[in-house]
Every structure is written in C-alpha cells, then in structure tokens.
Amino acid sequence: MQLTVEQTCYHCGEDCDNASYELEDKHFCCLGCQTVYQLLEENDLCTYYDLERAPGNQLKSFYANKYGYLDNQEIADRLLDFKSEDYHKITLNIPSIHCSSCIWLLENLTRFDAGIIQSRINFSQKKLTIDYMPHKTQLPIIIERLCQLGYEPEITLDTQQQGTETSSNKDTFVKLGISGFTFGNIMLFSFPEYFGLHISSEFVQYFGYLNLLLSIPVLVYCAQEFFSSAFRGVAKKVLNIDLPIAMGILAIFIRSSYEILSQTGAGYFDSMAALVFLLLIGRWFQGQTYRNLSFDRNYKSYFPLAVTLINQQEKKSVLVETLQAGDKIEIRNEEIIPCDAILVSPSAQIDYSFVTGETKSIAIREGEKIYAGGRIKGVAVKMNVLHPVSQSYLTQLWNNEVFAKENPDEEHLIINRVSRYFTPTILGLATLAGLVWLVIDSSQAMNVFSSVLIIACPCALALATPFTLGSVLNVLARHQFYLKGTEVIERIWQTKHIIFDKTGTITNHQDHTINYHGMALTAYDEQLIASLTKHSTHPLSQAICAMYSTVTAVPVTQFEEVKGQGLKGQLDGHLLQIGSASLTLAPHTTIQQTQVHINIDGVYRGFFSFENQYRKGLKNLINQLKAHYQFSILSGDNDAERTKLSEIFPPDTAFYFSHSPVDKLEKIKNLEATQSTIMIGDGLNDAGALKASSVGLSVSDNMSSFSPASDGILLGKRLVDLDSFLRLITQSRMVIIIGFVISFAYNIVGLSFAVAGMITPVFAALLMPISSISVVAFTTLTIRWLGRRIS
C-alpha cells in the first residue's frame, strides 16, 4: 500500500508524517523545523523562504545538550583558529550547505546572536567561518543555534587534528603564472624576428638578453619538476617520459643561449616557455581532485571529539584521546562508542551496522563487552573503558599494512611504459644523426642534433594522457561519480572482478519490503497499529504507518516510547505494545530479518519483517556488466537473502556473508594475490576492504555524509549507471592511444626532415606547439563527445 502524501513541510519540503505540527496554516514535519521557522520569523528573516522552495534541513536527529562538552575550555580551544581576550575565530565544516538560501542564512547569523561579529561561507568546501566576541556569546551557544537552524556542524576526533590546510595547487599556480608571463613577454620582444623586420636601433640586441633573463626562472623553477622526475627515474633505472622532455627543454635553452650570447640568432626561448606552460597546464588538469570530498577518512573522522567521563558521580566532558583503561564513561542515544568497553548499565541496545553492516540492533546485558564503532539506541548507558581509543578493536583495522600502501610505481603508468622505448630511440637517433652530419658537414651537425631533440621532445605525447584522463574525471563528476585522481582510471583498466558489499551499497536504506507473520489482523487492529506508530519518528514505525496511511486515526493516551524497545499506548480502551521481542513477550522465531512485534491487550499477535529492497535497475546493471566482469558479494550481514541475490547475480558469483571488517580485509588481500579487484562498499566496515583492493569505490546516498577511505565516491542513485561509467573509462584508453599515434605522426614527419638537415631549429620549435595543440584538442573533444552518450 502506497503512502498518500497530503502535506509537505514548509521548512524542508519533506513529507509530513505527523500533522500535529502546524503553525499559521503552515505544516511542519517535526518540531525542529517548526522551531527554525519561528526563529526566522522572530528575527524578520522569513525572506529565506523566498530564495528557494523549501530550502531548509531537517532536525529530527538533534537532541538537547549534544554539544555540552564544548563548555570545557580545553576542548573548545582545540577547535579555535584564533583566540584573544576580546576576539575568537572558528572554522566549522557544515555538510548540509547546499544552496543560495543556506549561504544567505548563514551569513546573517549576526541577526540571531549579538555576540557574532561576522560569518562567512566557503561554499565549495562547505566551511563556515565565524568571528565572535567571547564576552557576549559562547561557542556551545553558537553551535546549538546552528543546529536549531538545521546546519549541524561536523565535529569529530579528526577535526581538531587537521590544522590549517595549505593549498596543494599554490605552487602549480605560481609556476603557471611565471611561465605564462614569460611566454607572453618573450613573444612581445620577439616580434621583429617573427615579421622579419630589420630594426637598426641599438636596443634591439638587448631584447635577446631580456629573453634570456626571462627564460632562466622558467628553466630553474617552472620546469624543475620535469628535471627532478627525470633524475628520479634514472636513479631507479626507469626511462620515464620526463627524461626526453627535460632534454628537449635543456637543448632549447642551451642552443638559444648560445645564439643570443654569440649574436648569431634570436633563440627559441618563446617555444621553451610555451612548452613548459602547456605541460604545466596538463599536469594541473590531470591532478585536479575534488577538495570538498574526503577520499582518505580514517576512524578519527567518525569518532566524537569528546565524551562524558564519570568520576565519583561527577560528570565532565573530556577529549576522547585522553581516555584510559578503567575510566567510566556515559554514552547517550545516537552517539558512537569510541573505544572497547564493558557495559555497567543493566542493558543497552547497540547498532553495529556502522561497523559490521548487520542492520539488526543487538541487546547487550550488564557485564558484556561492547566494541568501538557501535551506536547507542535508546537511553544513555554507562560503561568502563577496556582499551584507549588507539587500541580498540575497530582502530586495529587501521594498523593493517594496507593503510600504508603507496600509489603504484610511476613505471606502471601508460605514458611511462611508452617512454621505455621512445626515450632511448630518440636519444640514439639524435646522436646518430649528429655523428653522420659531423662527417658530411660539421657546421650542420649541431643544428641537426638540436633539431632532432626539439622535434622529438614528447610534449604532445606527454599531454595526451593528462588531458584525456582529466576530461574523463570532469565528465564523471558531472554525473556524480568522483574519482580521486587519474591514476585510479589506469588501475580500473586492469580490473575484471567487481566485489559488492550488500547492505547500503546494492540495497536502498529508505526502501523496505514489509511482510506480516502471525494471527490475522482485522481492519480495527490495523487502525490501532497505524494510530500508535504515527506518533513515533523511528524509521521502522514510520514505514509501518505508511502501510496504513488511509485509515482513520484513533486518539492515543498514555503514549510512551521506550528507547531501544518500542512503543506503548492506550487506544480506545486497548493496550497496544509495538517493538522488540522482549517488550511484546514474543516467542522465538527463526526468521533473521529485522522484526517489529505486536501485542494487543496482552495477547501476542505476530510481527512485521523488513526485507531489504535492492536498488532499482540493479539486475539490469549486472546483466550489462557480466560480459566483462566477474562478481562477488562480500557482506557483514547474514545469508538470509542469498536466494534473492542468486536471482540477480550470475551463477558463478561467489557469496561471502557474516564477515567482520578484518575478515573483509583479509578476503580482499587473498583475492588481490591472484587478480586485481574493484571493491564497492559504503560503510566504515568496508574501509579495510576498500583500501586493500586495487580500486575502492564508496557509495554514498548523500555527498555531504561520511564515506570511508576510498579511490572514488559514487552517488547511490547513480550506481545503476556504473556500466556506462566503466565503458567511458575503458574507451579513454583507446583515445590516449590514438593521441599517441597523432603525436608519433608529427614526430615521424618532422624527424625525417630534421635528420636530412632540411629543417631549422626555428621551424622545429614552431612544429612542437602545433602538434601539442592538435593532440589536446582531439583528446578533449573526443572524451566530451563520448561523455554525452551517458544517460
């Protein structure tokens, strides 16, 4: 039965499951959204709703005093960028920033708090910088006000250790600026040579000296990375593509310097500057990453910054990293347990889906062990710490050697594999041509030698790969598939085995198939169940309520939501209990799916089971991929859905269930010993497997949410387009090869004339940028055309 949506929230636009939140003829999905509207109205900021339809964010997960630990000045100081007696500055990550309305509201925080001096948004990085006066307002007040507005900041153990980030692109931009500046000015000083003008002014000869001076920083600073890379390659006995590039640049500089100083010519410094400028653009284009996305998260990105420590009945907030074995701590509802511990409270409900992938909560009793990474469901619980954070079960995963693995050696890159043969061939040809002309006409020997090196300088060859792969990254990003770098594309070329996690990766968190088991329910029973579940915000309660959305509600009295257990209430003289087996006195069942049990007037009636709903289009995706890839399923969940998965995946698919994070990591390592793999997962429990695989892809239903360390991030709804993405990546290899062919064609024609002594260094210097521009235009336009074929 489908839910009929009658109202949407005026603030966030979500469906209103509970019509009781109504103000001034406006409906709200929760009390949080209603509170935000009231705040905006009181501060005359309701034009916020004119900027975009329903731009706000939901507040159902926020609870009071969540950031009380910021009252501890030591903890607060860890987060501040600057601190003085009258002025504090802090930068916060705000994942939920998504539109112009968000920017407008967050840059008007001064209207809500007189202690805030100013607030500024960096939209691309989703960062909010706030300057405030500590004698007028406090950090906990500012954070809670942000939460009330629906913009909860991301404050984790990793936040206070990040420090001030420096742009990795700064050095590249400086080099681009210098090489571009010198290129333009050298061309300006060379105009008389371009047009064959003979100017008698005595200042003309100084233009050559100026060109020489301008070219020195290009050689020494801008081209430094090519010489360094060539030297490292030679030291490793690898002839990489930067060696002939460095030799070509050096040949142009030496030949040009000789002509200027001996006043026998104008030199070719403009070609050298143009070459370096184009190559740096290619390197920058290839090295683009998505800095607002996190590809390298570890456990510190998930654990809270602080926790409540209990010392002789006194509670205080302390940094998580200071916890020691034996400390007694309190963890509240929805908080993540940061370290292994022993439960002191009588009982607790723990959700380990964050770690294991198993969706069902586990009941823990007093004295039992609790593992780091679990999330508390229900009332706050107390526990004694067994190990510090750095020694917990979960953090041991990051001590595995796979998290220290480096990127593949540079000799495995396609351009360097080509250069193994290209470099010695060109060096041998230039030397041989020079020696031959030394015998034929010694005056032309140096011209021929330098012309061969200049023409054969593999700038077009070196630009084919970065511009092709950089264009692929941009096309994929437009379709919400973000790869960490171009080297990931080259690793994907080598893989023929795709491994899927199950829960949250190929299943949809929001959709379930609900089945009822037990005594038949009358229409009146269904009316009672719908009326009680309507008053709960728990996802399972909302799903059950949606099944009976057309029934008339019955008034509920004595409503009680037992955290981690379920619901109780009196309806029309009947006592109704909905929830866990212990709450409803349910008998044991062999069904392993998530269950919600029903008890009416002390009589157990049955239970609802929730079956995972697989992403739409998954079967079609597998049918498209199976011609080229082998599959495996690697899940922390049980094997209850093996039969259903067998209907989707081909018969030769390997299934691995009930695997812990360490088990997943070891399984991937074993598979990697025989073949390269692509691991696709979504949770922290997949982090080790993603890192151990040749290519690790993280699926996220929200780009602003946490994702484990990976080589790429794919929006969940675009998973069904994976075949199109992989096909484009495969086609890019052929585009690069064609680019190489074009480059070789230019080299063959040019070298034929150069070896014969029929080409001057001037013409050689002109031919080089023409070939480079041709290759760049071909590769970029071809990838864009192929990208348009993605739906």
C-alpha positions in Angstrom: 0.0 0.0 0.0 1.5 3.3 -1.0 1.7 6.4 1.3 -0.6 9.2 0.1 1.3 12.5 0.7 -1.1 15.2 1.8 1.2 17.8 3.2 4.9 18.8 2.9 7.0 20.6 5.4 7.0 24.3 4.9 10.7 24.5 6.0 12.5 21.5 4.5 10.0 20.1 1.9 9.9 16.6 3.4 6.6 14.7 3.7 4.7 15.5 6.9 4.0 12.1 8.6 2.6 13.8 11.7 0.0 16.6 11.1 0.2 17.8 14.7 3.0 20.3 13.9 1.0 23.2 12.4 1.5 26.9 12.8 -0.2 29.8 11.0 -1.7 27.4 8.4 1.8 26.1 7.7 2.7 22.4 8.2 6.0 21.1 9.5 7.3 17.5 9.6 8.9 17.9 13.1 9.2 20.2 16.0 12.7 21.2 14.9 11.5 22.6 11.5 8.7 24.5 13.3 11.3 26.0 15.7 13.5 27.1 12.8 10.6 28.9 11.2 9.7 30.6 14.4 13.4 31.8 14.8 13.4 33.2 11.3 10.1 34.9 11.8 11.1 36.5 15.1 14.3 37.9 13.5 12.5 39.1 10.4 14.4 36.6 8.2 11.5 34.8 6.5 12.6 36.1 3.1 14.8 33.0 3.4 11.9 31.0 2.0 11.7 33.3 -1.0 15.2 32.3 -2.2 14.3 28.7 -2.9 11.4 26.4 -2.4 11.7 24.5 0.9 15.4 25.1 1.3 15.8 24.1 4.9 17.2 21.0 6.6 15.5 18.5 9.0 16.3 18.5 12.7 14.9 15.1 13.8 18.3 13.8 14.9 19.3 16.7 17.1 18.9 16.4 20.9 19.4 18.8 23.8 22.9 19.4 25.2 24.5 17.4 22.4 27.5 19.8 22.4 27.7 20.4 26.1 31.3 19.2 26.1 32.3 22.5 24.4 31.8 24.1 27.9 35.2 22.5 28.6 37.6 25.3 27.6 40.4 22.9 26.8 38.2 21.1 24.2 36.9 24.4 22.7 40.4 25.8 22.3 41.3 22.8 20.1 38.8 24.0 17.6 39.6 27.7 17.5 41.6 29.2 14.7 42.4 32.3 16.7 41.9 33.3 20.3 42.3 36.6 22.2 40.6 38.2 25.2 38.1 40.0 23.1 38.0 38.0 19.8 37.6 34.4 18.8 37.6 32.9 15.3 36.5 29.4 14.4 36.0 27.5 11.1 33.4 24.7 11.0 32.5 22.0 8.5 28.8 22.3 7.6 27.9 19.3 5.3 24.3 20.3 4.8 25.1 23.6 2.9 23.5 23.1 -0.5 22.0 26.2 -2.0 22.0 30.0 -2.1 19.4 30.1 0.7 21.9 28.3 3.0 24.6 30.9 2.2 22.2 33.8 2.8 21.0 32.5 6.1 24.4 31.5 7.5 25.9 34.8 6.5 23.2 36.6 8.5 23.9 34.9 11.9 24.6 38.3 13.4 20.8 38.7 13.4 20.4 35.8 15.8 23.3 36.4 18.1 24.6 39.9 19.0 28.0 38.3 20.0 28.8 37.3 16.5 30.8 39.8 14.6 30.6 38.3 11.2 30.1 34.9 9.4 31.4 33.9 6.0 30.8 30.8 3.8 33.2 28.9 1.6 30.6 27.1 -0.5 32.9 24.8 -2.5 34.5 23.4 0.7 31.3 23.7 2.8 33.1 25.7 5.5 31.6 28.4 7.8 34.0 30.9 9.4 32.6 32.7 12.4 34.2 35.7 14.3 32.6 36.3 17.7 33.1 38.1 21.0 33.6 35.6 23.9 32.3 38.1 26.5 28.9 38.3 24.7 28.4 34.7 23.4 29.9 31.3 23.9 30.9 28.5 21.4 28.3 26.0 22.7 25.5 28.6 22.2 26.7 29.3 18.6 26.9 25.6 17.8 23.4 24.8 19.2 21.9 27.8 17.4 23.4 26.4 14.1 21.8 23.0 15.0 18.4 24.8 15.6 18.7 26.3 12.2 19.3 22.9 10.6 23.0 23.3 9.9 24.7 21.0 12.4 28.5 21.2 12.1 30.7 18.2 11.7 32.9 18.0 14.8 34.9 14.7 15.1 38.2 13.5 16.6 39.8 14.2 13.3 38.6 17.8 13.2 40.9 19.2 15.8 43.9 17.5 14.2 43.5 18.8 10.7 45.1 22.2 11.3 45.2 24.9 8.7 45.1 23.4 5.2 47.5 24.8 2.6 46.5 24.6 -1.0 48.4 21.9 -2.8 47.8 23.8 -6.0 49.5 27.0 -4.9 53.0 26.1 -6.2 51.5 24.9 -9.5 49.6 28.2 -9.9 52.7 30.2 -9.2 54.6 28.2 -11.9 51.8 28.6 -14.4 51.8 32.4 -13.7 55.5 32.8 -14.2 55.7 30.6 -17.3 52.7 32.3 -18.9 54.1 35.8 -18.0 57.5 35.0 -19.5 55.9 33.3 -22.6 53.9 36.4 -23.4 56.7 38.9 -22.8 59.3 36.8 -24.8 56.8 36.8 -27.7 56.5 40.6 -27.4 60.3 41.1 -27.5 60.5 38.6 -30.5 58.0 40.4 -32.8 60.8 41.8 -35.0 62.0 38.3 -35.6 58.5 37.0 -36.3 57.9 39.5 -39.1 61.5 39.6 -40.4 61.9 43.3 -39.5 65.4 44.7 -39.5 65.5 47.5 -36.9 68.7 49.4 -36.7 68.1 50.6 -33.1 71.0 49.6 -30.8 68.3 48.5 -28.2 67.2 45.5 -30.4 70.1 43.4 -29.3 69.1 43.9 -25.7 65.7 42.2 -26.4 67.6 38.9 -26.8 69.3 39.4 -23.4 65.9 40.2 -21.8 64.5 37.0 -23.3 67.5 35.1 -21.8 66.9 36.6 -18.4 63.1 35.8 -18.5 63.8 32.2 -19.5 66.0 31.5 -16.5 63.2 31.2 -13.9 61.3 29.1 -16.4 64.2 26.7 -16.6 65.3 26.7 -13.0 61.9 26.9 -11.2 58.9 26.2 -13.5 60.5 23.2 -15.3 62.1 21.9 -12.1 59.6 19.0 -11.6 60.4 17.6 -15.1 64.2 17.5 -14.3 63.5 16.1 -10.8 61.3 13.4 -12.2 63.8 12.5 -14.9 66.6 12.3 -12.3 64.5 10.0 -10.0 63.6 7.8 -13.0 67.3 7.4 -14.0 68.2 6.7 -10.3 65.6 3.9 -10.4 66.8 2.8 -13.8 63.5 3.8 -15.3 63.3 5.9 -18.5 60.2 7.9 -17.8 58.6 10.4 -20.2 60.1 13.4 -18.3 63.6 12.5 -19.4 63.2 13.4 -23.1 61.1 16.4 -22.0 63.9 17.6 -19.8 66.4 17.0 -22.5 64.3 18.9 -25.1 63.9 21.9 -22.7 67.6 21.9 -21.9 68.5 21.6 -25.7 66.3 24.6 -26.5 67.8 26.7 -23.6 71.5 25.9 -24.5 71.0 26.4 -28.2 69.1 29.7 -27.6 71.6 31.0 -25.1 74.5 30.3 -27.5 72.8 32.2 -30.3 72.0 35.2 -28.0 75.4 35.4 -26.5 77.2 34.9 -29.8 74.7 37.2 -31.6 74.2 34.6 -34.3 70.4 34.3 -33.8 67.4 35.3 -31.8 67.0 31.9 -30.0 63.8 29.9 -29.3 63.0 30.9 -25.7 59.4 31.6 -26.7 59.0 27.9 -27.7 60.6 26.8 -24.4 58.3 28.9 -22.3 55.3 27.8 -24.4 56.3 24.1 -23.9 56.6 24.4 -20.1 53.4 26.4 -19.9 51.4 23.8 -21.8 53.0 20.9 -19.9 52.2 22.6 -16.5 48.6 23.1 -17.6 48.4 19.4 -18.5 49.8 18.4 -15.1 47.4 20.7 -13.3 44.5 19.4 -15.3 45.5 15.8 -14.6 46.0 16.4 -10.9 42.6 18.0 -10.2 40.8 16.5 -7.3 37.6 17.3 -5.5 38.8 19.1 -2.4 35.3 19.3 -0.9 35.1 15.5 -0.8 37.1 13.3 1.6 38.7 10.3 -0.1 41.0 9.4 2.9 38.9 9.2 6.0 40.0 7.0 8.9 38.4 6.2 12.3 39.2 9.7 13.6 36.7 11.1 11.0 33.9 9.1 12.6 34.6 9.2 16.4 33.3 12.0 18.6 35.8 14.7 19.7 34.7 14.4 23.4 32.8 12.1 25.7 31.3 12.3 29.2 33.6 11.0 31.9 32.1 9.9 35.3 34.4 10.4 38.3 32.9 9.8 41.7 29.4 10.7 40.5 30.7 13.9 38.9 30.3 14.2 35.1 32.6 16.2 32.9 33.4 16.3 29.2 36.9 15.1 28.3 38.8 14.6 25.0 38.3 11.1 23.6 42.0 10.7 23.1 42.7 11.1 26.8 40.6 8.1 27.9 42.4 5.3 29.7 41.6 1.8 30.6 39.3 1.7 33.7 37.6 5.1 33.0 33.9 5.2 33.5 32.0 7.0 30.7 28.5 7.7 29.6 27.3 7.4 26.0 24.0 8.9 25.0 21.4 8.0 22.4 22.7 8.0 18.8 26.3 8.6 20.0 29.1 6.4 18.7 31.1 4.3 21.2 34.8 5.5 20.7 36.5 2.6 22.5 36.1 -1.0 23.6 34.3 -1.2 27.0 32.3 -3.3 29.5 28.7 -2.3 30.0 27.9 -1.1 33.5 24.2 -0.2 33.0 21.6 -3.1 33.2 21.1 -3.2 29.4 21.7 -1.4 26.1 20.7 -1.6 22.5 23.7 -1.3 20.2 23.5 -0.7 16.4 26.7 -2.2 14.9 25.6 -1.5 11.3 28.2 1.3 11.2 30.9 -1.4 11.7 29.7 -4.8 10.6 27.0 -4.0 8.0 24.4 -6.0 10.0 21.3 -3.9 10.2 19.7 -5.5 13.3 20.4 -3.9 16.7 21.9 -6.1 19.4 20.8 -6.3 23.0 23.7 -6.1 25.4 23.5 -7.0 29.1 25.4 -5.7 32.1 29.0 -7.1 32.2 29.2 -7.9 28.4 31.8 -6.4 26.1 30.9 -3.5 23.8 33.1 -2.8 20.7 34.1 0.6 19.4 32.1 1.9 16.5 28.7 0.8 17.8 25.9 3.4 18.1 23.7 3.6 21.2 20.0 3.2 20.6 17.8 4.4 23.4 18.6 5.7 26.9 22.1 6.8 27.9 24.3 4.0 29.2 27.4 3.8 31.4 30.4 1.6 30.6 34.0 1.1 31.8 36.8 1.6 29.2 38.8 -1.5 28.4 41.3 0.0 26.0 42.2 3.5 24.8 40.8 4.7 21.5 44.1 3.9 19.7 44.0 0.2 20.8 40.3 -0.6 20.2 39.0 -3.4 18.0 38.0 -1.0 15.3 41.1 1.1 15.2 43.3 -2.0 14.9 41.9 -2.1 11.4 43.9 1.0 10.5 47.1 -0.6 11.8 47.0 -3.1 8.9 49.7 -2.6 6.4 47.2 -2.0 3.6 46.6 1.5 5.0 50.2 2.4 4.5 50.3 1.3 0.8 51.6 3.8 -1.6 50.3 4.6 -5.0 51.5 2.4 -7.8 55.1 2.9 -9.0 55.3 5.5 -11.8 56.7 3.0 -14.3 53.2 1.3 -14.3 51.6 4.4 -15.8 50.8 4.1 -19.5 52.9 7.1 -20.6 56.0 5.8 -18.9 55.5 2.4 -20.4 55.6 4.0 -23.8 58.6 6.1 -22.9 60.7 3.0 -22.2 61.0 2.6 -25.9 60.5 6.2 -27.1 63.3 7.7 -25.0 66.3 5.5 -26.0 65.1 5.6 -29.6 65.1 9.4 -29.8 68.4 9.7 -28.0 70.0 7.2 -30.3 68.6 8.8 -33.4 69.7 12.3 -32.4 73.2 11.1 -31.6 73.5 9.1 -34.8 72.2 12.0 -36.9 74.7 14.3 -35.3 77.6 11.9 -35.9 76.6 11.4 -39.6 76.4 15.2 -40.2 79.7 15.6 -38.4 81.2 13.7 -41.3 79.0 15.2 -44.1 79.1 18.9 -42.9 80.4 19.6 -39.4 78.9 23.1 -39.4 75.4 21.5 -39.6 76.0 18.7 -37.1 74.8 20.7 -34.0 71.8 22.1 -35.9 70.7 18.6 -36.8 71.3 17.2 -33.3 69.4 20.0 -31.6 66.6 20.0 -34.2 66.0 16.2 -33.6 65.8 16.7 -29.8 63.5 19.7 -30.2 61.1 18.0 -32.6 61.2 14.7 -30.7 60.5 16.4 -27.4 57.4 14.4 -26.4 55.2 17.3 -25.4 52.3 16.1 -27.5 52.9 12.6 -26.2 53.0 13.8 -22.6 49.8 15.9 -23.0 47.7 13.1 -24.5 47.3 11.2 -21.2 46.6 14.1 -18.7 44.1 15.9 -20.9 42.3 12.6 -21.8 42.1 11.4 -18.2 41.4 14.8 -16.8 38.5 15.2 -19.2 37.2 11.8 -18.1 37.3 13.0 -14.4 35.3 16.0 -15.3 32.7 14.0 -17.3 32.3 11.5 -14.4 32.0 14.3 -11.9 29.1 15.9 -13.8 27.3 12.5 -13.4 28.1 12.5 -9.6 31.0 9.9 -9.8 34.1 11.4 -8.3 37.5 9.7 -8.7 40.5 10.6 -6.5 42.8 11.0 -9.4 43.7 9.9 -12.9 45.9 7.0 -11.7 42.6 5.4 -10.5 41.4 5.3 -14.1 44.6 3.4 -15.1 44.0 0.9 -12.3 40.4 0.3 -13.4 41.7 -0.7 -16.9 43.5 -3.7 -15.3 40.5 -5.0 -13.3 37.9 -7.6 -14.3 36.5 -8.6 -10.9 33.9 -6.4 -9.1 33.1 -7.1 -5.4 29.9 -5.6 -3.9 29.1 -5.0 -0.3 25.4 -5.7 0.3 23.7 -3.5 2.9 23.7 0.1 1.9 25.6 -0.5 -1.3 23.2 -2.5 -3.5 20.3 -2.1 -1.1 18.4 1.1 -0.6 18.3 2.4 3.0 15.0 4.1 2.5 13.0 1.3 1.0 11.9 -2.0 2.6 9.5 -4.8 1.7 7.3 -5.3 4.7 5.7 -8.7 5.4 3.4 -9.6 8.3 3.7 -13.0 10.1 1.2 -14.2 12.7 -2.5 -14.0 13.6 -4.6 -12.3 11.0 -5.1 -8.6 11.7 -8.6 -7.1 11.5 -9.2 -3.7 10.0 -9.6 -2.4 13.5 -6.3 -3.9 14.6 -4.6 -2.1 11.6 -6.3 1.1 12.7 -4.8 0.8 16.2 -1.3 0.0 14.9 -1.3 2.9 12.4 -2.5 5.3 15.1 0.2 4.4 17.6 3.1 4.3 15.1 2.1 7.7 13.7 3.4 9.3 16.9 6.9 7.8 16.6 9.7 9.2 14.4 11.6 5.9 14.3 12.1 4.8 10.6 10.5 1.4 11.2 7.5 2.9 12.9 7.1 5.4 10.0 7.3 2.5 7.5 4.5 0.6 9.2 2.4 3.7 9.5 2.9 4.3 5.8 1.3 0.9 5.1 -1.9 2.0 6.7 -1.9 5.6 5.6 -5.6 5.7 4.5 -7.1 4.5 7.9 -8.7 6.9 10.3 -6.5 7.7 13.3 -7.7 6.7 16.8 -6.8 9.1 19.7 -3.8 7.9 21.8 -3.5 8.3 25.5 -0.6 7.4 27.9 1.8 7.2 24.9 5.3 6.1 25.8 8.3 5.4 23.6 10.7 3.1 25.4 14.1 3.8 23.9 15.6 0.8 22.2 12.5 -1.3 22.9 9.4 0.1 21.2 6.1 1.9 21.8 3.3 1.6 24.3 -0.1 3.4 24.4 -3.8 3.2 25.3 -6.1 3.5 22.3 -9.9 3.3 22.6 -9.5 1.2 25.8 -6.9 -1.2 24.4 -3.3 -1.5 25.5 -1.0 -1.7 22.4 2.7 -2.6 22.5 4.8 -2.5 19.4 8.5 -3.1 19.2 11.1 -5.6 20.3 10.6 -9.3 21.2 11.3 -8.6 24.9 8.8 -5.7 25.1 5.9 -7.7 23.5 6.8 -11.1 25.0 7.3 -12.6 21.6 8.2 -16.3 21.1 11.5 -17.2 19.4 11.5 -17.1 15.6 14.0 -18.4 13.0 13.5 -15.5 10.6 16.7 -13.5 10.7 15.3 -10.3 9.1 14.6 -7.1 11.2 11.3 -7.6 13.1 8.7 -5.4 14.8 6.4 -7.4 17.1 2.7 -6.6 18.0 1.0 -7.2 21.3 -2.7 -6.1 21.8 -4.2 -6.4 25.3 -1.5 -8.8 26.5 -2.0 -11.2 23.6 0.9 -11.6 21.2 -0.4 -11.3 17.6 2.7 -11.6 15.3 5.4 -9.4 13.8 6.3 -7.4 10.7 9.6 -8.4 9.0 11.6 -5.9 6.9 13.3 -7.2 3.8 15.9 -5.2 2.1 14.9 -3.5 -1.1 17.6 -3.6 -3.8 18.3 -0.5 -5.8 16.1 -0.1 -8.9 17.9 -1.1 -12.1 20.4 -3.4 -10.2 19.6 -6.5 -12.2 19.9 -4.7 -15.5 23.3 -3.3 -14.4 24.6 -6.8 -13.6 23.3 -8.1 -16.9 25.3 -5.3 -18.7 28.5 -5.9 -16.7 28.6 -9.7 -16.6 30.0 -9.9 -20.2 33.2 -8.2 -19.0 33.4 -8.7 -15.2 33.3 -11.4 -12.6 31.3 -10.8 -9.4 31.5 -11.5 -5.7 29.3 -10.4 -2.7 31.2 -9.6 0.5 28.8 -8.7 3.4 28.8 -8.4 7.1 25.2 -9.3 7.1 23.8 -12.8 7.4 22.9 -15.0 4.4 19.1 -14.6 4.7 18.9 -13.1 1.3 21.3 -15.5 -0.6 18.4 -16.8 -2.7 17.2 -13.4 -3.8 20.8 -12.3 -4.6 21.2 -15.5 -6.7 18.3 -14.3 -8.9 20.1 -11.0 -9.6 23.8 -12.2 -10.0 25.1 -14.8 -12.4 25.6 -18.4 -11.2 29.4 -18.1 -10.9 29.1 -15.3 -8.3 30.9 -16.0 -5.0 29.0 -15.1 -1.8 30.8 -14.3 1.5 28.5 -13.5 4.4 28.9 -12.7 8.1 32.4 -11.2 7.5 33.8 -8.7 10.1 35.8 -5.7 8.9 39.0 -7.6 9.4 37.6 -10.7 7.6 36.7 -8.5 4.6 40.1 -7.0 4.5 41.8 -10.4 4.5 39.4 -11.8 1.9 40.3 -8.9 -0.5 44.0 -9.4 0.2 43.7 -13.1 -0.8 41.8 -12.2 -4.0 44.3 -9.5 -4.9 47.0 -12.1 -4.8 45.7 -13.6 -8.0 43.8 -10.7 -9.7 43.0 -7.0 -9.5 39.6 -6.2 -8.0 37.2 -3.3 -7.7 35.6 -3.2 -4.2 32.3 -1.2 -3.9 31.1 -0.5 -0.3 29.5 2.2 1.8 30.3 1.9 5.5 33.2 2.1 7.9 33.2 -1.7 8.0 34.3 -1.7 4.3 37.2 0.7 4.9 39.9 -2.1 5.1 38.5 -3.9 2.0 38.3 -0.7 0.0 41.9 0.1 0.8 43.2 -3.4 0.1 41.6 -3.6 -3.3 43.2 -2.2 -6.4 40.3 0.2 -6.7 37.9 1.1 -3.8 34.7 2.9 -4.6 32.4 4.2 -1.8 28.7 4.5 -2.4 27.0 7.4 -0.7 23.4 8.4 -0.8 24.4 11.9 0.3 27.6 13.6 -0.9 27.9 15.5 2.4 27.7 12.4 4.5 30.6 10.4 5.8 32.2 7.9 3.5 35.2 5.6 4.2 38.6 5.9 2.7 38.3 5.2 -1.0 39.6 5.9 -4.5 36.2 7.2 -5.6 32.8 8.3 -4.4 29.7 7.4 -6.3 26.2 8.8 -5.5 23.9 6.0 -4.6 21.3 6.7 -7.2 24.0 6.6 -10.0 25.2 3.1 -9.1 22.9 1.7 -11.8 24.9 3.7 -14.3 28.2 2.0 -13.4 28.4 0.2 -16.7 28.3 3.4 -18.6 31.0 4.9 -16.4 33.3 1.9 -16.8 32.7 1.8 -20.5 33.8 5.5 -20.8 36.9 4.7 -18.7 37.7 1.8 -21.0 37.2 3.9 -24.1 39.6 6.6 -22.7 42.5 4.2 -23.1 41.8 4.0 -26.9 41.6 7.8 -27.1 45.0 8.0 -25.5 46.5 5.5 -28.0 45.1 7.5 -30.9 46.6 10.6 -29.4 49.9 8.8 -29.2 49.5 7.9 -32.9 48.9 11.6 -33.8 52.0 12.6 -31.8 54.1 9.9 -33.4 52.9 11.0 -36.9 54.1 14.6 -36.2 57.4 13.2 -34.9 58.0 10.9 -37.9 57.4 13.6 -40.4 59.4 16.2 -38.5 62.3 13.8 -37.8 62.5 12.8 -41.4 63.2 16.4 -42.4 65.4 17.1 -39.4 67.7 14.1 -39.9 68.1 15.1 -43.6 69.2 18.5 -42.5 66.2 20.1 -44.2 64.7 21.7 -41.1 66.0 24.5 -38.9 65.6 24.7 -35.1 63.2 27.7 -35.7 60.8 25.5 -37.7 61.2 22.7 -35.2 60.3 25.0 -32.4 57.1 26.0 -34.3 56.1 22.4 -35.1 56.2 21.4 -31.5 53.3 23.6 -30.1 51.2 22.8 -33.2 51.4 19.1 -32.5 50.7 19.7 -28.8 47.5 21.8 -29.6 46.3 19.2 -32.1 46.6 16.3 -29.6 45.0 18.3 -26.7 42.0 19.3 -29.0 41.5 15.8 -30.2 41.6 14.1 -26.8 39.4 16.7 -25.0 36.7 16.9 -27.7 36.5 13.2 -28.1 36.0 12.5 -24.4 33.3 15.2 -24.2 31.5 13.6 -27.2 31.7 10.1 -25.6 30.5 11.6 -22.3 27.3 12.9 -23.9 26.3 9.3 -24.5 26.0 8.7 -20.8 22.3 8.9 -19.8 
